[in-house]
């Protein structure tokens, strides 16, 4: 039995897109982690799940959504999150600290 390996050379067709550019295009404007500077995209999702973090205990519902589309309010149980964890560095910051001040 022999194997025939074929090279798939799609890169030579010039249709590849830099993933970093796609992420920048999809960033939520005016929002960044106050600790590491990471900017979430529209596809970034958080889960309404209480864990051993700074958020006081509450009966979480498990909903998943982009917390910045609702100002930190869970669309499932209406819990208003006071803290948000960074999906890059994993650290917690007050939700309000994620919003950049508008330049004048």
C-alpha positions in Angstrom: 0.0 0.0 0.0 1.4 3.4 -0.8 0.3 6.9 0.1 0.2 9.7 -2.3 0.6 13.1 -0.7 -0.5 16.2 -2.6 0.6 19.7 -1.8 -2.3 22.1 -1.5 -0.7 25.4 -2.4 -3.6 27.8 -1.8 -1.3 30.5 -0.5 0.1 31.0 -4.0 -3.4 32.0 -5.2 -3.3 35.3 -3.3 -6.6 34.9 -1.5 -5.4 34.5 2.0 -6.4 37.1 4.5 -4.4 38.0 7.6 -6.4 36.9 10.6 -5.0 39.7 12.7 -6.5 42.2 10.2 -9.9 40.5 10.4 -9.8 40.7 14.2 -9.0 44.4 14.1 -11.8 45.1 11.7 -14.3 43.4 14.0 -13.2 45.1 17.3 -15.8 46.6 19.6 -15.0 50.3 19.4 -14.3 52.2 22.6 -13.8 49.0 24.7 -10.5 47.5 25.9 -9.2 45.5 28.9 -7.8 48.1 31.4 -5.0 45.6 32.4 -3.6 44.2 29.1 -5.2 46.5 26.5 -6.9 43.6 24.6 -9.9 44.7 22.6 -12.9 42.3 22.3 -14.5 41.6 18.9 -18.2 41.3 18.2 -17.7 37.5 18.3 -16.3 37.6 21.8 -18.7 36.0 24.3 -18.9 35.8 28.0 -20.9 33.3 30.0 -23.3 34.1 32.9 -21.7 31.8 35.4 -20.7 32.6 38.9 -17.2 31.5 39.8 -14.6 32.2 42.4 -14.0 35.8 41.2 -14.8 39.3 42.6 -18.5 39.2 41.5 -20.7 38.6 44.5 -22.6 35.3 44.5 -25.8 35.1 42.5 -27.9 32.4 40.8 -26.3 32.5 37.4 -28.2 31.3 34.3 -25.5 30.1 31.8 -26.4 32.5 29.0 -23.7 33.4 26.5 -23.4 36.9 24.9 -21.1 39.8 24.2 -21.3 41.6 27.5 -20.5 45.0 25.9 -23.7 44.9 23.7 -25.7 45.1 26.9 -23.5 47.2 29.2 -22.8 44.1 31.3 -26.4 43.0 31.9 -27.1 39.3 31.3 -29.9 38.9 28.7 -31.0 35.6 30.3 -31.4 36.5 34.0 -30.9 40.3 33.9 -28.0 40.1 36.4 -26.0 43.4 36.2 -22.3 42.3 36.1 -20.1 44.7 38.1 -16.9 42.8 37.1 -15.7 41.5 33.7 -12.9 39.0 33.1 -10.6 39.5 30.1 -10.7 36.7 27.6 -7.0 37.2 26.9 -5.3 37.8 30.3 -7.9 36.2 32.5 -7.9 39.0 35.0 -11.0 40.7 36.4 -11.7 44.5 36.2 -14.7 46.5 37.1 -17.0 46.5 34.0 -17.1 50.3 33.8 -13.3 50.4 33.6 -13.4 48.7 30.2 -15.0 51.7 28.4 -12.6 54.3 27.0 -13.3 57.9 27.4 -14.4 59.5 24.1 -11.8 61.8 22.6 -12.8 65.4 22.4 
